[in-house]
Amino acid sequence: MVFDESMIWFVLLIVSLAVFVMGLIWQYEDMDHYNDSTLTRYLNATCKISTILAITFGILYLLNLGYGVNLILGELFIKIHMINLYVVLLLCPFTKFIKYVNLPFRYIKSFVMNFL
């Protein structure tokens, strides 16, 4: 069976979403797990840089889309954007930023529990 490029992108999407959802489910209640080790600092920095790059390339792609699309440049922007987005989804559960993703759900849960 020959894997084409779309199959690789699909598998990468499913794997990164699965890791992200598992990180949301199995997150730690205390922040002591995210100690100040060197590996944790590198993961946090990589997650921040990948998020900034994903947002930047997404905006550049949208700006390029409006004024006559150069297909080669547009394809390069969207590939870089998607790779950065997948890296953010893969790294976020292993950093302290996973707590911030779950905050709106906690507020909604506490709001609903107060009225029940």
C-alpha positions as CSV (number, residue, x, y, z in Angstrom):
1,M,0.0,0.0,0.0
2,V,1.4,3.3,-1.0
3,F,1.0,6.2,1.4
4,D,0.4,9.5,-0.3
5,E,0.9,12.9,1.3
6,S,-2.8,13.4,2.3
7,M,-2.7,10.1,4.3
8,I,0.3,11.3,6.3
9,W,-1.4,14.7,7.0
10,F,-4.5,12.8,8.2
11,V,-2.6,10.5,10.5
12,L,-0.7,13.4,11.9
13,L,-3.9,15.3,12.6
14,I,-5.5,12.3,14.3
15,V,-2.5,11.6,16.5
16,S,-2.0,15.2,17.6
17,L,-5.7,15.6,18.4
18,A,-5.7,12.3,20.4
19,V,-2.6,13.4,22.4
20,F,-4.2,16.8,23.1
21,V,-7.5,15.3,24.3
22,M,-5.7,12.7,26.5
23,G,-3.8,15.6,28.0
24,L,-7.0,17.4,28.8
25,I,-8.5,14.3,30.4
26,W,-5.5,13.3,32.4
27,Q,-4.2,16.6,33.4
28,Y,-2.8,17.1,36.9
29,E,-4.8,19.1,39.5
30,D,-1.7,20.7,41.0
31,M,1.0,22.7,39.3
32,D,3.7,20.9,41.2
33,H,4.1,18.5,38.3
34,Y,5.3,21.3,36.1
35,N,8.5,21.9,38.1
36,D,11.2,24.3,36.9
37,S,13.4,21.7,35.2
38,T,15.4,22.4,32.0
39,L,13.2,20.0,30.0
40,T,10.0,21.8,31.1
41,R,11.5,25.2,30.2
42,Y,12.4,23.9,26.8
43,L,8.9,22.4,26.3
44,N,7.3,25.7,27.3
45,A,9.5,27.8,25.1
46,T,8.9,25.4,22.1
47,C,5.2,25.5,22.7
48,K,5.2,29.4,22.8
49,I,7.3,29.7,19.7
50,S,5.2,27.1,17.8
51,T,2.0,29.0,18.7
52,I,3.4,32.3,17.6
53,L,4.6,30.7,14.3
54,A,1.2,29.1,13.7
55,I,-0.6,32.4,14.2
56,T,1.9,34.3,12.1
57,F,1.8,31.8,9.1
58,G,-2.0,31.6,9.4
59,I,-2.3,35.4,9.1
60,L,0.2,35.5,6.3
61,Y,-1.7,32.8,4.4
62,L,-5.0,34.8,4.9
63,L,-3.3,38.0,3.6
64,N,-1.9,36.2,0.6
65,L,-5.2,34.6,-0.1
66,G,-7.0,37.8,-0.7
67,Y,-4.8,39.5,-3.4
68,G,-4.3,36.8,-6.1
69,V,-3.2,33.5,-4.8
70,N,0.2,32.2,-5.7
71,L,-0.4,28.5,-5.4
72,I,3.1,27.5,-4.6
73,L,3.6,30.2,-1.9
74,G,0.1,29.6,-0.5
75,E,0.7,25.8,-0.3
76,L,4.0,26.4,1.5
77,F,2.3,28.8,4.0
78,I,-0.5,26.4,4.8
79,K,1.9,23.4,5.2
80,I,4.1,25.4,7.7
81,H,1.0,26.6,9.5
82,M,-0.4,23.1,9.8
83,I,2.9,21.6,11.0
84,N,3.2,24.4,13.7
85,L,-0.4,23.8,14.7
86,Y,0.1,20.1,15.1
87,V,3.3,20.7,17.1
88,V,1.3,23.0,19.5
89,L,-1.3,20.3,19.9
90,L,1.3,17.7,20.6
91,L,3.3,19.7,23.1
92,C,0.6,21.5,25.0
93,P,-0.4,18.5,27.2
94,F,3.2,18.3,28.4
95,T,3.5,21.9,29.4
96,K,1.8,24.2,32.0
97,F,-0.4,25.7,29.3
98,I,-2.8,22.8,29.3
99,K,-4.3,24.3,32.5
100,Y,-5.3,27.4,30.6
101,V,-7.1,25.5,27.9
102,N,-9.3,23.9,30.5
103,L,-10.1,27.0,32.5
104,P,-13.3,28.0,30.6
105,F,-14.7,24.5,31.1
106,R,-14.1,24.8,34.9
107,Y,-15.8,28.1,35.0
108,I,-18.8,26.8,33.2
109,K,-18.9,23.7,35.4
110,S,-18.8,25.8,38.6
111,F,-21.4,28.1,37.2
112,V,-23.8,25.3,36.4
113,M,-23.1,23.6,39.8
114,N,-24.0,26.8,41.7
115,F,-27.5,26.9,40.1
116,L,-28.3,23.2,40.6
